[in-house]
Amino acid sequence: MSSRLNLNRAGLLAVGLAATSSLVAAGPCDIYSSGGTPCIAAHSTTRALYSSYSGALYQVKRGSDNTTTNISPLSAGGVANAAAQDTFCARTTCLITIIYDQSGRGNHLKQAPPGGFNGPESNGYDNLAGAIGAPVTLNGQKAYGVFVSPGTGYSNNAASGTAVNDEPEGMYAVLDGTHYNGACCFDYGNAEVSSTDTGNGHMEAIYFGDNTVWGSGAGSGPWVMADLENGLFSGLSASNNAGDPSISYRFLTAIVKGTSNLWAIRGGNSASGSLSTYYSGARPNVSGYNPMSKEGAIILGIGGDNSNGAQGTFYEGVMTSGYPSDATENSVQANIVAAKYATTSLTSGSALTVGSSISLRATTSGYTTRYLAHTGTTVNTQVVTSSSATTLKQQASWTVRTGLANSGCYSFESVDTPGSYLRHNNFVLLLNANDSTKQFNEDATFCPQSGLNGQGLSIRSWNYPTRWFRHYTNLLYIASNGGVHTFDAATSFNDDVSWIVSTGFA
């Protein structure tokens, strides 16, 4: 194996010296192919991963009529046509239903089925990601990533060409290094074909988060680790690897690769610089991981048994046949950096002014005199007029604050109860005192969009982008457009989630 890797390094170096621009023009899977470890799965909602690929990247389904459309690159090898999605999804909601495999093997990712850990829906299937939760730009062109909230997951349990047993493979993913939690398990990679835990060594997937039940790295996390089933590993043992750093990159390149009694974790800033090796060496010194018993399914956003409590954001990733050389991965990293991932606005419609007081009026016919207000911790709608009591006016007024979890969105502080904010819990909107925890900050951050019914603003949850402020029986929820809860009913959804913004009563 070593002689072949040396030839790969030499070949890539020669290509790089002779025509650096052609390496940039090549896609990640072109680079892997040149290195002798071709992609057997290539997934991205943001761009083509082969220089010649012009097929579908992903499919979206809109809530207004449940029709679907495919989103393709603007040109071969290019960035996704986000404008086509925006047009198709105008004034309605959209979900990402399929993430297509660009390798030609048909290893598409779809809604994950029930497994050892059942999903949140009544039929056990996981949720689908909202289509607008993770907007970015690549070289200045808008695209959308896959924002995975807890309960969301994709998989393919009948994948072709993936590594099984102790066969070699590599994988990388570009992720949002600021979007994570400690739940199990935000993964991308090789998993069980049954969606159940079948034992140690039956998985090999990239994990990202700050779970410490099994392994950990330096600091408090989050970390890139490997989910090898019944263990998140940062190195040789099932405990701590001080060489695996906590991550702070907004865009993160995460790599896991493995072959016979050898595996590695690598990572770096997707926006600049090179890769670092966090671990490279023997398989974990715990029974069941040497040799491995990989099964060859592909998962995204969940664990091998469909454990789906984690969150994260996925932009692109591939799986390879064979164990890629560091040189090949370094060239892929250069390609990712050249794509120039960057943040863009999370909101649309009329801008809100931080520090201002606002009131929000319902637009649903028959309810247009009602405003979003609260009674104690209960958030509701109440009829408010200029002649209403001062107490009621205060209860229907909200101070706009910079988003507690993301400065690109907003949080809403009660005028009459300073220090208390609108937040959701179990999809119910509440008024709670800010306890400054990561969970509270995320639950209290919301991203306004142009009103879905053409009026005012619709306000979606930052950490559950499929869910929006909705009044239902005069109480407030974060609701999806159709779903298992009564307050998710599709009837009058667009009206119920659209609000006229005015200067606060108080």
N, C-alpha and C positions, 0 to 999 in steps of 0.2 A: 504493500500500500504506500510506503513512504516514497518509493521511486516515482510512482504515478503522481503523488502530491507535489514532488519537486518539479516534475515536468509541467504540472498545472501552474505552479508559481512562475516558472520561467516563461511559459507561454503568455500568461496574463501580463507579466512585466514587459515582455516584448511588445504586446499590443498597446499597453499603456504608454510606453516610450514612443512608439511609432505614431500613434493616433489617439491622443488622450480624448479628443472631442468625440471620437466614435464610441468610446466607453460610456461617456455621458449620454450619447444618443441611444445606446443599447439599453434595453430594459433589464431589470434584475434577473429575469429568467433567461435572457440571452447570455448574461454573464455567468450564471450558474452552468448553463449548457457548455459554454467555452471552458469552464473549469472541470468538466467531466462529471458533474453532479446535476443533471437536469431536473427542473421542476416537475413534480407529478401532481401538484395542486398549486394554484395561484389565485388568490382572492384579494380583491380590492374594490371598494366603492369610489375611490378617488381617482384612479388612473389605470391605464393599461400597463401590464408588467412585462410585456414583450414589445419590442419596437414595431412589430408588424401587426399587433393585435388591434382589431377594430370592432370586435363583437360586443355582445352585451356584458356589462360589468355587474349589474344588479337589476332586480325587478322591484317596483313599488306598487302597492295597492292603495287606492284612495277610498276614503270613507263614504263619499257621497253616493257612489253607485257600485262599489266593490270591484271596479274594473282595474286591470293591471297594465303596466307598460314597462318596457325595458329601457334602461339608461346605458348609453354607450359612450365611448370617448368622442370628443369633438373631432379627432382625426386619429389615424392609426398611430398607436404608441402614445397617445396623448391623454389629457386630463378629461375626467367625466363631464358630460354635458349637463351641468347643474341647472341651466336655464330650462332644459326640457322637463326636468323634475318640477321646477317651480311653476311652470305653465300647467302641467298636468295636475298638480296638487293645489292650484290656486283656490282659495276659499273653501278648502276642506282639509282633512287630515290624511296623512299617508304613512304607511308602514313599509319597511323593507322586508319583502317576502322571500327573495332568493338572492344569494350572493354567488354569482356564477364563477365556475372554475375556468380560468383562461388557458389551462394547459392542453385542452382538447380531450382530457380523459373523462370529462363529465362529473368531476368531483364537486358538484355544487353543494352549497350549504343552505339548508332549509330549516324551518321551525323544528326544534328538537322535540322528539317524542317522549312519552313517559319512560321513566327508568327506575332505578333503585330508589332515587329521590324524586318523587312526583312533582310535576310543575304546578304553577298556581292556578291554572285554568281547570274547569270542572272535568275536562277530558284528560288532564295530566300533561298536556302539551305546554311548552314554555311560551312566553309572550314573544312577540316580534318587536324589533326596535323601531322607534319612530324615525321618519326619514329626515327630519330637520334638526335633530338633537346635537349634531357635531359638525357644524359648518367650518370649513377651513379654506385656505387658498394654496394652490401649488403654482409657483411662478406667476402669481397674481391672478390666477383663474380659480373661480369658486368651485368647490366640490363639497361633498358630504361624507363624513365617516359614519361608523356604526356605534351609536351610543347605547351601551348595554346597561340597563337598570337591573336591580335585583329581580329575578323572575324571568329574565330574557335569555334566550339561548338558541343556538343554531348547531346543526350537526349533519353528518352523512355517515350512516352506519354500513354502507355498502360501497365504500370507496375503492378505486382501482389504482394499483401501483404503489400504494403506501407500504412502508416497511412493516414486516411482521416478525415476531420472535426476536432474534438478536440481529436482524439485518440493519445495516447502517442507514442513517437518514440525517438530514439537517432541516432547520426551519428558522425563519425570522418573522417578526411582526413589528410594524410601526404602531405605537400606542400613544395614548395621552398619559404622560407620566404624572399628572396631577389628579387623575380620576381613578379612584381605587377604594377598596375597603378591606376589612379583615376577614370577610366571609369566604367560604369555599364555593366555587373556585373560578376566578377569571383566567381561563386557559385558552390557548390556541395550539392545536397539534393532534397527536396520535392518541386514540383512546379505544375503549372496549366497543365491540360491535353490538353488544346487547344493552348498552346504556345502564349496566349494572357493574358493581365492583366485583371483579373476578380474581383479585389478588395482587400482591406485590409485583411490580415490574410489568404490569399489563398496559401501562400508559407511558407516553413520553411526550410531554407537552410543555410549552412555555406557560409559566404562571407569573402574574404580576399582582402584587398587593402587599399588605402588611400583616398577613396571618402568621401567628407564631405558635400554632398548635404543634407543628412538626419542626421544620427548620427555620432559620432566620439568617440575616446578614448583619453587617455593621450598622450601628445606630438603631433608630426606631422604625426604619422602613419608609416607604415601600421598597420591595426588592424584586428583581428578576430571579426567579427560581425555576426548578423543573418539577412538574407534577408527574411522578412516576407511579402513581397509585398508592394509596395508604401512606403517603409521605410527600411533602414539599421539600425538595432538597436544594441546598445552596452549595454543596460540596460533597466530600467523601462520606461524612457522617450524617445522621438525621438531626444534628443540632446546628450550631452556629458556625458560619464561615465568615471570619472578619474581613476576608478579601472581597466579599460580595457587598457593594456599597448601597446605602440608601439613595434613592433616585429623586432628583428634583427637576429633571428635564421636562419641559412642556411636551415635546415630541421625543419619544424614546424608541430607539432601535433595540429590540430584545432578540437574542439568539440562543437556541438550545440545539445541540447536535449530539449524536451518540452512535457508537459502533461497539464491537466486541471488547468489553472491559475498558472502554475509553469513552468519556463524554466531556462536554464543555458547556459553560455558560459565558456568553459575551454580551456586551451592550455598549451603547453610546448615545450621544445627542443626535437625533435625526436631522437637526437643523444646522449642525456644524461639527467639524472635527472627525476624529477617527474612533474606531472601536477599542474597547479594553476587554481583556479576558479576566473574568471574575473567578472562574474555576476551569481547570483542564486536568484530567487525571482519571484514576480508576473509578469504576462504578461504586456506588455506596456500599459500605461494609455492613450491610444488613441483609439478612436472608431474603432471597427472591428477586434480587436486582442484577445478579450476574450468574448466568446469562439472563437477558431480558425476555419477556414473553409478550411483546407488543402485538396488538390485534389489528390495527390498521384503519379504524374508524377515524373521522375527523370531527373535532368539536371547536366551537367558538363561544366563549363567554360562560361556560359551565364546566363542571368536573365530569369525570368519566361515568359516574352514576347519575348524571343529570343534577348534581348539586348546583343550585342556581341562586344562591344568596349573594353572589359577588356583583361588582360593578366595574366597568372600565370602558374604554373607547378604543376601537380597532379601526385603522385606516387601510392597511395593506399587510399581506403576509403570504408566505409560500412554504411548501414542504418539498424536499428534494429526495431523489434516489441517490444513495451514496453519502459519504461523510465529507462535506465540503472542506476545502482547505481554508486556513485563515486568510490567505491572499485573495481567494475568491470572495469571501465575505467582506474583506476590506474594500474590494471594488464595488460590491453591492452597496456598502455604506456610502461610498463616494457618489453613487447614482442617487441614493435617497437624499443626500445633502443637496445634490444638484436640482432635485425636484422642488426645493425651497418651500417646504411646508411652513405655513404661517397662520396665525389666528385671524379671524374676521368677526364681524358683528354677529352676536347671538340674538339680536332683536330686530324688529321691523315696525313700520308704522310710526305714529307720532312719538317723539322722544319724551321721556319723563325727566323732570328736573330734580336731581338729588337735593334734598332739603325742603322741597315744596310739600304742601299739604294738598291731598287730592281726595275726591269722593268718586265712587264708581257706581254708575246707574245701570240697571238691567235694561236690555233692549228687547226682551221677549214680549210679544203682544200680550197685554193684560197685566204686565208686571213693570211697566215703564216708570212708575212712581216709586219703585223700590230701589234701595241702595244697599250696597254691601256694608254691613255693620256687625256689631257683636253685642252679646248679652253675657257678661262674664267671659268665660273661655269659649262659649259657643259662638260661632260665626254664622250669621244669617242675613237675610234681606229684610229691611224694614222700610215702611213708607216714611219719607223724610221730606219736609218742605222748609221754606224760609221761615215759617212761623213755628216750626217744631221747637221743642224744649232744647235748651243749650246742652243738656246731658246727652240727648239723642243725637244732636248734631256732632258732638264730639265722638260718639260711638261709631258714627258713619264717616269719620275722617281719618286719613292715614298719611303718615309722613314717609316720603320716598327716601330710601337709603340705598347706598351702594350694596350690591349683592353680598351677603355675608360669606357665601361660598365661592362666588365668581363675580369679579368686578365688572364683567360685561353684562350682568343682569341686575336685578333689583331685589331689595327686601322692603317690607312694609311694616312700619312701626305704628302702634296705636297712638293716636293723639292724646287720648284720655288716660292711657296706661303706659307711660314711658318705660322703655326697656322690654316691653312685650311686643311680639311680632306675630304676623300671620305665618303659620307653618302647617304642614300636613302631617298627619299620623294615621296610619291605616286608611289612607285616602280621604280622610275627613279633614276639612280645613278648621283649624283651631287658633285661638289667641293664647300664646304661652310666653312666659318670661324667658328671655335669652339666657341659656345656661352655658353658652360659649363652646359647646361641644361640636365636633366635626359633624355629627349627625344632625344636630339642630340647625347649624349653619346651612347644610345642604337642603334640609326640609323647608327652610325659610327663604330660599332663593328662587326667584321666578323671572321668566323671560317674556316680556310682552311682544306680541306679533300684531300685524294688522288684523282687525276684527274679521273673524271667519264669515260673518254675515254681511260684511261690507261696512259695518259701523264700528267706530271706536277701536278698542283693542281687545284681543283675546290674550289671556295670560297663562302661559304654560309653566309647569314645574320644571326647574332646571334638572333635577336628578331623576325625574320620570317624564321625559319629553313627550310621551303619548298622552299625558294627562293635563287638564286645563281647569282653571277656576270655573266651576259650574254651580248655578243655583238650581236646586231640585227640592220641591216641597218647601221652598223658602229657607232651606239650609244650604251650606256651602261644602262642596267636595272638590277634589281634583279628580276629574272624570275623563275616561277615554271615550272615543266615538264608537260605541258598541262594546260590549264586554259582559262579564258575569254578574256585575252588580246592577241593581235596579237604577242607580244614578248614572250608569253608563249608557242608558237607553239612547238609541240613535235619533229618536223623534225629537225634533226641535233643538238638536245638539248645537248647531251653529249659532242660533239665537241665544241659547242659555249660556254660552261661553263668551259672548261678545258684550262689552261694557263701554259705556260712554264715560270718558274721563273729564271731570270738571274740577275747578278750584274747590278745595275742601270746605265743607260747611263750617269747620272750626280750625 
